[in-house]
């Protein structure tokens, strides 16, 4: 009796089960249907070379929401009648989210990605190449931004902006002191430093390897060869890097801290309260640091003692069209629209980004303040960080190496060990 | 003997009910029930049978193919005229999940099938004994009256199967694949790799070095985190509960404060407090003329800081629980001890401590297990730092769970992360089972 009733209970339970996931086993078919729809799209694309937005298209747009993105979305809707929903997704989270949300049908059509995330996105096949607007994109943007949005010769992105780091200078503290070389900075800091009262002449976030690269490149060091594209040519332990890192070690004289103690929180706190004179920081802070109660200027990183000027790492943010997009044509038109020259200028005015577009540094409508102009100068001495996935090994092995070197480890041996680690990890892939 | 007598009462020819019913049910689930004149139930079961056959024919081959191969066609870009088109291929991860679900449903259907044969056999036997089988209405009312809890429980049970068991099986399966960021679907297909990831992690020198070091630190950390939190709470409880202490409620409230603030807030604050140069702790030490301690920048110090911070955040809970237990210890035991001339220390060692330990032991084990997986404090306070160049994607203070997080979320090495996940799962379930058994032993001890 009990058994029989148990069976009935089981039936009930199964009915729930089947009602709940009845659709699942068949969803494989739905996917093939999707592929067929794609094939249909191909045929139409072949027939007409004109890129027309799909009827009834509406777009989801992942970016870091700001005044500009809202403005651009509204402008686009005015012009094309296509509704764009702006969602706040950070550039460094978007790829991971798209790999899960894309197949589920809730992902973005257009999304922003920083160039260091592009390698992973392309490997996962979640972004479509920039095909239709390729020529236009290449003609209006800086070559470095275009290269940063390109992988293995295929252009994927629609560049929005570039970013890098440079020296923010508190003019009220530095006054007219000459800051033409690193020796000048060291001399100034020695005079200005007051460790007991937490006053510092110069500070940078050394626990983040992104900033440390600047000191590697002054004498000819690099991460990957051929302009950061060849992961089999590792330059972190070449002669130039060793010399540069020896100089890096001497900076401890003016920044007598452990790298892990010079956190971003601490540095920003000191800087904003006027206790830090020269702050090495990123261009994404242009907006914030432009509003401080003291006079701020930006100067490019000065020349190394007896050497060339250091090349700082730069990054790029571009927009990409999701390969899961139901309206790829509309998405491509939007991505191209929001990254046009006029829009980049507008973006610069509204949010203070460094436009990826070429030859507009002197455009009358571009922001003219000393901070902006400093960054334009620094951009000339910058190198895009690699957008290949091998870059993860750089962060992994060089982070501890920079830390050890700062703490006084033998430069050559430490760099050799890190380079060896990077090499073996890259070979093992 | 009784049974023999019963059997003899019925004529021979009626005895074939059960065999026939079982046979019919074996032929098609539900037929036996219909033969037993339980029509509604029979038709219901028959419908399930039809669904099962349908699934088996339409989905099962695909599911088995999916699980065996994880897909065969790669997604690729195709250039048509000026435009690229993504030609969708197989998505290995979805194939794996769909295959798993289909296999799960099939297993449930097979179980039902066997149960229905048994049911037909039993009902047939009842009929032979001259008992009228239940009508559907009777069955329903019986179920509603006596089996209601089972039905209600069936829903969470389903949840457990699909939201707990399935993901665990999925995770275990991932450990046997080459699923990393470099083989990320849909652009790539995932392949079965057997024990490759296990071998790499346990035998390959650079990975295994990280694995063993992190494992050892995880256990050391869990041990000290538990012991300090527990004995700190014990000491605080003894002090607060001591005779002649005034403002007891005030002390209790004051001590519970660290626990009342959300842990991640206090952890993030502690991170700044322990800053080696700018943190208040070192500033005060400097004022006292004591040299600054590298709280978070030296590997050993960072580990100690972690344990200290954890102690500060967890001792209030132990204190509260122990205060509760202390009040249950009979006063006459202490009075008797006083008469025998026991010192305060002896009373604590011989009465208080064993009594508290008796109730607290299972909780301490659970705290230990919790600390093995204490992601929050490690991630927020040190984030695994200081960095360690000898480790693969782990720092000096990373425990298994934070390393797993870094491997999967930051490095995209999903298969390695799964291996670690399996390892953690085994360790935790071993402790959980052991703890359940212990608790049972306690109960029996109390009963006897």
Interface residues (C-beta under 8 A of the other chain):
Chain A: X1 X3 X4 X5 X6 X7 X8 X9 X10 X11 X12 X13 X14 X16 X17 X18 X20 X21 X24 X25 X26 X27 X28 X31 X34 X35 X38 X39 X41 X42 X45 X46 X49 X51 X96 X99 X103 X120 X122 X123 X124 X125 X126 X128 X129 X131 X132 X198 X207 X257 X258 X259 X260 X261 X262 X263 X265 X266 X269 X323 X389 X392 X396 X397 X399 X400 X401 X403 X404 X414 X417 X418 X421 X424 X429
Chain B: X41 X44 X45 X48 X51 X55 X58 X59 X62 X63 X66 X75 X77 X78 X79 X80 X81 X82 X83 X84 X85 X86 X87 X88 X91 X94 X95 X98 X101 X102 X105 X108 X109 X111 X112 X115 X116 X118 X119 X122 X123 X134 X139 X140 X142 X143 X146 X147 X150 X151 X154 X155 X157 X158 X162 X181 X182 X184 X185 X186 X187 X188 X206 X272 X275 X276 X277 X278 X294 X296 X297 X385 X386 X387 X388 X389 X392 X393 X409 X411 X412
